[in-house]
Amino acid sequence: MKSSGELTIGELAERFGLATHVLRHWESMGLIEPARRAGGQRRYGQDALVRVALILMGKEAGLGLRELSAVLSAPDPMDHRDLLRRHVVELEQRMARARAAKDLIEHALACPHRFADCAHAREQIAARIPPAGAPARA
């Protein structure tokens, strides 16, 4: 950090292992707001370190930048309980799909049969075939 306690965009990006264009994009979305010095150079203080850490935590939790912008711009992030509840439901669905995928792969690794001869695999395949006339799923 500089003696003033401020970081340049390059220093902030390097601290978190990010590209500078990522920080510029977050700035354009209103997620971070640097101070400007002579010549328009961006400078970031301790609050930017906290903010970038929060953004990265939100992204790791699967929130999109627009969702993060809404949550982080509110005086109290809990003002967005509906958004957060919906996200919890989405996470639970993704976790269930991931568990099912893991179980299938673990079964395949332990199964003594060829894939085409495995009753479990045939059941899983049959469960994925929609009935005639059913609307397609994504």
N, C-alpha and C positions, 0 to 999 in steps of 0.2 A: 504494500500500500504506500501511497505517497505520504509525505510528512503531514499533509492536510487530512489524511485519513480517507482519501478518495481514491477510487480505482478508475482507470481508463476502461473503455469497452473491451479492449484486448485482455486486460488483466482480469476483469470480471469473468469473461468467457473462459479464459485459461483456468481460473480457480475452480470452475465447475465442469471443465472438460467440454465446453460447448463451442460452436462456431460463432463468430461475431454476428453473422447474419441472423442467427436464431434470436439473439438479443434485440437486434433491430426489428425483427418481425414482431416480437413480443411488445416492443415499444409501439409499433404501428397499431397494435390491437389494444393498447392502453393498459397492458399488464404491468409494465414497468415504466417509470418516468425518471430519466436521468436529469441531473442538473446540467446546465450548459455553461461552458467557460468561453473565454475569448476564442474567437474563430469557430464557435459552435461545437467545440469538442465536448463529447459526453463525459460526465463524471458521475461515479456511483459511490454512495456512502454505505454505511452499515445496514440501512434499511433495504437497500437493493440486494444485499446478501441474503437477508431474511426472505425477501420477496421471491428471489430466484429459487431458493430452497423450497418455499411453499409451492411454487409453480411446478417444480420437478416432482414434489410429493404428490400433487394433484394429478399430474400426468401418469405417474406410476400407479395411481389408484384408478386410472382409466378415464379420467375426466378430459374432455376436449378443451381446447383453448377458449372457446366461447363460453363454455360452462364455467371454467376457471375465472374468466373475466367477470361473469355475473356474480359468482361467489365472493371473489376477492374485492370487488368494488363495493359491496354492501358494507354498511357500518358494522354489521354482525353477520358473519358467514351463515349462521343458523337461520337467517332471514330466508334462506333458500332451502328449507327443509324438504319441500316437495321434490325439487331437483335432486337433492341428495338421496331421498328415499327411492326415487326412480332408478338412480344409479346403483343403489344397493341391490335392487331387484335384478338389474342387468348383470351385475357382478355375480350374483348367485346363479343365474342362468349360465353364464360363461364357465363358472366353476363346476357346475353339474356336467356340462358338455366335456370339460377337460377331464373330470374324473372318469366319465364313461369312456373317453378315448384312452386314458391310461389303463383302465381295466381291460379294454379290448386288446391293447398292445401286450400287456402282461400275460393275458390268456394265450395270445398267439405265441409268445416266447416260451411258455410252459407246455403248450399243447403238443402231444406226441404225434398228432395227425397232420397230414398235409392240409393246407388251407381249404381246398375244395372238399375234403373229406371230413372236416370238423363240423360237428352238429351245432356247436355254439356259433361258429362263423355263419353257417347257413341261417340260423335263427336271426342273427343280427342283420344279415342281408335282407331277409324276408321282411323284417320290421321296417326297413327303409324303403320298400317298394310300395308306393301309394296305390290304393285301390283304383280301379277303373273309374273315370269320371271325377275323381277328386281333384281339387285345384292344386296346382303346383306350389311347392314350398321353396323358399330361398334358403 
